[in-house]
Amino acid sequence: MNIKNILSLIQETDPEVYERLSPRRHILKSFSSKVAVAAVPFALGSLFKKAYGKTNDILYDVLTYALKYEYLEREFYKTFALQSPSLTPEATAMFTKIAADEAAHVDFLTRVIDETGSYVIPMPQFDFSGGNGTGNGPYKEYITSFPDLLQMAQAIEDLSVRTYKGLAIESQANNDIVTYMMSLQSVEARHAARIRMMRASLNYSKVKPWVYGNLDETVEARFNKFYENELNTTQNGIPILNINGYDVDKFAAAEAFDEPMNKFNVDLIINQFIVTNP
């Protein structure tokens, strides 16, 4: 998800990064999409530690925020979603697989940060009722309601995609590496699509595999913050409406792209799930 950011940030501040890593530069050029995600932290961590020691502040901030969100996702499935008495066997299997992915993401980011000699932030305590530790927040009943639990999982996964796009904007990607390093981000998008399709198959909502509408119409109003500004019809200054003479309406133009969200706005949403005074 953010390993593309590692290389782009380092190259931006140190144009001779690949020479620093030499004779290992061929390794960076030869990563393929088939490389096991679990192996990437060991390889990259070792390279960066030899070249730099500790990460720079910008890089550390990017990695740490990604880890914070991955902690949230892992614990959501482990301590909340998979503890629901309302789960069907199919949903249990789906959430178990997603939980394993999120755990792997935490391990991945932790390894990269640790191998570069930087401080790995501890996991916050979470309260998925949305009550900041009171256990009495607006989502407290969701654990016993399968339809509600699915829409909550959908919103959290949709937000993870937006979060990673926001982090990508903060740190310019290296075009030579970005193709190989987007696999983790794509996993989050697949999680969201899988949950959406389960909701559709159960007739809980007329949901599509992707986000649509400024405030996604497939979830309750309390999730509106997760979907603000999703009706954007301009990308990189280019209007998508009726682009090149094609009949592209505002909904199609908006649905074609996921909108990024910066850390400040993501925090406004997820802070409700973090225990204030642990």
Backbone torsions as a table, in degrees:
resi	resn	phi	psi	omega
1	MET	NA	-53.7	-176.7
2	ASN	-112.5	3.4	-179.7
3	ILE	-65.2	-30.0	172.6
4	LYS	-56.5	-35.3	-179.2
5	ASN	-69.4	-33.8	179.6
6	ILE	-56.9	-51.1	-175.6
7	LEU	-70.5	-40.6	-178.7
8	SER	-66.8	-40.7	179.7
9	LEU	-65.5	-43.3	-179.7
10	ILE	-66.1	-42.0	-179.6
11	GLN	-66.0	-34.0	179.7
12	GLU	-65.0	-41.4	-177.8
13	THR	-87.4	-19.6	-178.8
14	ASP	-141.0	90.3	-176.9
15	PRO	-58.7	-19.3	-178.6
16	GLU	-95.6	22.9	-175.8
17	VAL	-54.4	-43.8	-175.7
18	TYR	-69.2	-29.6	176.0
19	GLU	-72.1	-33.4	176.5
20	ARG	-62.7	-38.4	-176.9
21	LEU	-81.7	-11.5	179.4
22	SER	-60.2	139.4	11.0
23	PRO	-88.6	19.2	-177.8
24	ARG	-89.5	1.8	-174.6
25	ARG	-61.1	-29.2	179.7
26	HIS	-64.4	-25.9	178.4
27	ILE	-65.8	-43.8	-179.4
28	LEU	-63.8	-31.5	-178.8
29	LYS	-81.3	-13.4	-172.5
30	SER	-111.8	4.4	174.4
31	PHE	-58.7	136.5	175.8
32	SER	-118.7	165.4	-179.5
33	SER	-66.4	-11.5	-179.4
34	LYS	-89.8	-5.8	179.4
35	VAL	-64.6	132.9	-179.5
36	ALA	-63.7	132.9	-179.3
37	VAL	-57.4	-37.7	-177.5
38	ALA	-63.0	-25.3	-177.6
39	ALA	-85.3	-21.9	-175.0
40	VAL	-60.7	-45.7	-178.9
41	PRO	-57.9	-38.6	-179.4
42	PHE	-64.7	-44.7	-178.0
43	ALA	-67.1	-52.7	-177.7
44	LEU	-67.3	-42.3	-179.5
45	GLY	-57.8	-43.8	179.5
46	SER	-63.3	-42.8	-179.4
47	LEU	-63.4	-47.3	-177.0
48	PHE	-68.0	-36.2	179.9
49	LYS	-63.7	-40.8	-180.0
50	LYS	-68.8	-34.9	-174.6
51	ALA	-84.6	-33.1	-171.1
52	TYR	-130.3	-26.1	-168.6
53	GLY	79.8	-119.5	-178.6
54	LYS	-76.8	152.6	179.0
55	THR	-72.6	157.4	175.5
56	ASN	-78.2	170.0	-172.5
57	ASP	-62.8	-42.4	-177.9
58	ILE	-65.0	-47.0	179.4
59	LEU	-60.9	-44.1	-179.5
60	TYR	-61.8	-41.0	179.8
61	ASP	-62.8	-42.3	179.5
62	VAL	-63.5	-49.6	-178.5
63	LEU	-65.1	-40.3	-177.9
64	THR	-66.5	-38.8	179.3
65	TYR	-68.6	-39.3	176.3
66	ALA	-60.1	-42.1	179.4
67	LEU	-64.2	-40.6	178.5
68	LYS	-57.6	-45.3	-179.0
69	TYR	-69.5	-36.7	179.3
70	GLU	-67.8	-35.7	172.3
71	TYR	-55.3	-47.3	-178.3
72	LEU	-59.7	-46.9	-178.2
73	GLU	-64.5	-46.3	-179.5
74	ARG	-57.8	-47.0	-177.3
75	GLU	-71.9	-29.1	176.5
76	PHE	-59.0	-46.9	-179.5
77	TYR	-73.6	-41.7	-175.3
78	LYS	-68.4	-45.7	-171.0
79	THR	-103.5	-10.4	-175.7
80	PHE	-124.0	-68.8	-173.8
81	ALA	-60.0	-46.7	-177.1
82	LEU	-76.4	-6.6	175.9
83	GLN	-94.3	-0.8	-177.3
84	SER	-70.8	132.1	176.9
85	PRO	-76.6	-5.3	-175.1
86	SER	-94.8	-0.4	-174.4
87	LEU	-68.8	140.7	169.9
88	THR	-84.3	162.8	176.6
89	PRO	-57.0	-39.3	179.5
90	GLU	-64.6	-41.8	179.5
91	ALA	-67.4	-37.9	177.7
92	THR	-60.9	-44.0	178.8
93	ALA	-63.8	-42.3	-179.9
94	MET	-63.8	-49.2	-178.7
95	PHE	-66.0	-33.7	178.1
96	THR	-63.8	-42.6	178.5
97	LYS	-66.1	-44.8	179.3
98	ILE	-62.9	-41.9	178.9
99	ALA	-59.4	-39.8	178.5
100	ALA	-64.9	-39.8	177.0
101	ASP	-61.9	-45.4	-178.3
102	GLU	-65.5	-37.5	176.5
103	ALA	-63.1	-38.9	177.7
104	ALA	-65.5	-36.6	178.3
105	HIS	-64.9	-41.6	177.3
106	VAL	-61.4	-46.3	179.2
107	ASP	-60.6	-41.4	-179.4
108	PHE	-59.5	-54.3	-177.4
109	LEU	-67.7	-38.8	177.8
110	THR	-60.4	-43.8	-179.2
111	ARG	-63.7	-43.8	-179.7
112	VAL	-61.8	-47.0	-179.7
113	ILE	-63.9	-45.8	-177.2
114	ASP	-66.1	-41.8	-177.2
115	GLU	-68.2	-20.4	176.1
116	THR	-91.3	6.8	175.6
117	GLY	80.3	16.4	-178.5
118	SER	-99.6	164.7	-177.1
119	TYR	-76.2	127.5	176.8
120	VAL	-92.9	117.5	-178.1
121	ILE	-65.1	142.5	176.5
122	PRO	-72.8	158.6	178.5
123	MET	-71.7	132.4	174.2
124	PRO	-67.7	166.4	169.2
125	GLN	-87.3	137.7	-175.1
126	PHE	-114.2	149.7	174.5
127	ASP	-132.7	98.5	-173.6
128	PHE	-81.1	8.0	166.2
129	SER	-77.7	-13.2	-176.8
130	GLY	80.0	22.4	-175.8
131	GLY	-107.2	15.2	177.9
132	ASN	55.9	30.3	177.5
133	GLY	109.5	-9.4	179.6
134	THR	-80.0	-21.7	-175.5
135	GLY	72.5	10.5	-173.9
136	ASN	-125.0	31.6	-178.7
137	GLY	-81.2	-178.1	-174.9
138	PRO	-67.3	-14.0	-178.3
139	TYR	-105.0	11.5	-172.1
140	LYS	-62.3	-29.6	-178.8
141	GLU	-86.9	-7.3	-175.3
142	TYR	-65.3	-27.2	-177.6
143	ILE	-66.6	-21.0	-179.7
144	THR	-103.8	0.0	-179.6
145	SER	-119.7	110.0	-176.8
146	PHE	-60.4	-47.2	178.0
147	PRO	-58.7	-41.7	179.7
148	ASP	-67.8	-39.3	179.7
149	LEU	-62.6	-39.9	179.3
150	LEU	-65.1	-41.2	-179.6
151	GLN	-70.3	-31.4	175.9
152	MET	-67.1	-43.6	177.7
153	ALA	-62.3	-40.9	177.9
154	GLN	-59.4	-47.0	-177.9
155	ALA	-63.2	-40.8	179.6
156	ILE	-65.2	-40.4	178.9
157	GLU	-70.8	-41.2	176.8
158	ASP	-59.7	-40.4	179.7
159	LEU	-67.4	-32.1	179.1
160	SER	-64.3	-38.1	177.5
161	VAL	-63.5	-43.7	179.3
162	ARG	-65.5	-37.3	179.7
163	THR	-62.4	-46.5	-179.2
164	TYR	-67.3	-32.3	176.0
165	LYS	-68.1	-36.4	175.8
166	GLY	-64.1	-40.7	177.5
167	LEU	-65.8	-34.6	178.8
168	ALA	-64.8	-35.9	178.1
169	ILE	-66.2	-37.0	179.5
170	GLU	-63.8	-31.3	-175.3
171	SER	-130.0	117.8	-177.1
172	GLN	-65.7	139.1	-177.4
173	ALA	-84.7	150.6	172.8
174	ASN	-90.3	118.5	-173.1
175	ASN	-62.3	-26.6	-179.5
176	ASP	-73.1	-21.9	-174.0
177	ILE	-112.2	-23.7	-169.3
178	VAL	-57.9	-36.4	-178.8
179	THR	-59.8	-36.7	-176.2
180	TYR	-83.6	-17.4	-172.4
181	MET	-105.5	6.6	-179.7
182	MET	-92.6	1.4	-174.9
183	SER	-62.1	-39.1	-179.0
184	LEU	-67.0	-40.7	177.8
185	GLN	-63.6	-38.7	-179.6
186	SER	-66.0	-28.3	176.9
187	VAL	-62.0	-42.7	178.9
188	GLU	-61.6	-40.9	178.7
189	ALA	-65.1	-36.7	177.9
190	ARG	-68.2	-37.0	175.7
191	HIS	-58.1	-48.7	-178.1
192	ALA	-60.5	-45.0	-179.0
193	ALA	-64.7	-38.4	-179.7
194	ARG	-64.9	-43.7	179.2
195	ILE	-65.4	-41.2	178.7
196	ARG	-61.3	-41.9	-178.6
197	MET	-69.8	-31.7	174.6
198	MET	-65.6	-41.9	177.7
199	ARG	-61.2	-41.0	179.9
200	ALA	-66.9	-41.6	-177.6
201	SER	-66.0	-26.4	179.3
202	LEU	-93.5	5.5	179.5
203	ASN	59.3	29.0	176.0
204	TYR	-78.5	-22.3	-177.4
205	SER	-165.7	152.3	174.5
206	LYS	-85.0	57.3	-172.9
207	VAL	-86.4	148.5	173.2
208	LYS	-99.7	169.3	177.5
209	PRO	-69.1	-10.2	-176.9
210	TRP	-129.4	168.1	-180.0
211	VAL	-72.6	138.8	172.0
212	TYR	-146.0	147.2	-178.2
213	GLY	88.2	151.8	-178.0
214	ASN	-63.1	-41.7	173.4
215	LEU	-122.0	101.1	-169.2
216	ASP	-43.7	120.7	-172.7
217	GLU	-74.4	-2.1	-176.6
218	THR	-93.3	0.1	-179.4
219	VAL	-128.7	165.2	179.4
220	GLU	-69.2	161.5	-176.3
221	ALA	-60.0	-26.8	-178.6
222	ARG	-66.3	-12.6	177.0
223	PHE	-97.0	6.5	-174.9
224	ASN	-55.6	-37.5	-178.9
225	LYS	-60.2	-29.5	-180.0
226	PHE	-65.0	-24.4	-169.4
227	TYR	-120.1	12.9	-179.8
228	GLU	-60.9	143.4	176.9
229	ASN	68.1	20.7	178.6
230	GLU	-84.0	-0.2	178.7
231	LEU	-100.1	28.4	178.2
232	ASN	-70.9	130.9	-178.3
233	THR	-116.2	13.3	177.4
234	THR	-126.2	130.4	-179.5
235	GLN	-126.0	124.5	-178.6
236	ASN	53.5	36.3	179.0
237	GLY	80.1	2.5	-177.9
238	ILE	-104.4	119.6	176.6
239	PRO	-67.2	130.2	-178.9
240	ILE	-91.1	-22.0	178.8
241	LEU	-57.5	124.9	177.0
242	ASN	50.8	37.4	-176.7
243	ILE	-61.6	136.3	179.3
244	ASN	53.8	30.4	176.4
245	GLY	83.3	1.1	179.3
246	TYR	-84.3	153.9	-179.2
247	ASP	-81.1	85.0	-179.6
248	VAL	-115.0	107.5	-178.5
249	ASP	-82.2	178.4	-173.9
250	LYS	-66.0	-29.7	-179.6
251	PHE	-73.0	-44.8	177.9
252	ALA	-63.6	-39.3	-179.6
253	ALA	-64.4	-38.9	-179.6
254	ALA	-75.3	-39.1	-176.3
255	GLU	-68.9	-19.9	-176.7
256	ALA	-72.2	-14.8	-175.2
257	PHE	-135.6	141.5	168.1
258	ASP	-88.3	137.6	-178.6
259	GLU	-92.6	136.7	178.3
260	PRO	-71.8	158.1	173.0
261	MET	-134.2	133.6	-178.5
262	ASN	-79.2	168.1	-174.0
263	LYS	-61.5	-37.8	-178.9
264	PHE	-59.0	-48.1	-178.1
265	ASN	-72.9	-32.0	175.1
266	VAL	-64.3	-42.3	178.9
267	ASP	-61.0	-36.5	178.5
268	LEU	-59.3	-27.1	-179.6
269	ILE	-88.9	-50.1	-170.1
270	ILE	-83.3	-14.8	179.9
271	ASN	-62.1	-23.6	177.9
272	GLN	-65.8	-21.2	-179.0
273	PHE	-93.0	-2.2	-177.5
274	ILE	-102.4	132.0	-179.2
275	VAL	-66.8	125.7	-174.9
276	THR	-71.8	-47.0	-179.0
277	ASN	-126.3	79.5	-176.5
278	PRO	-65.7	NA	NA
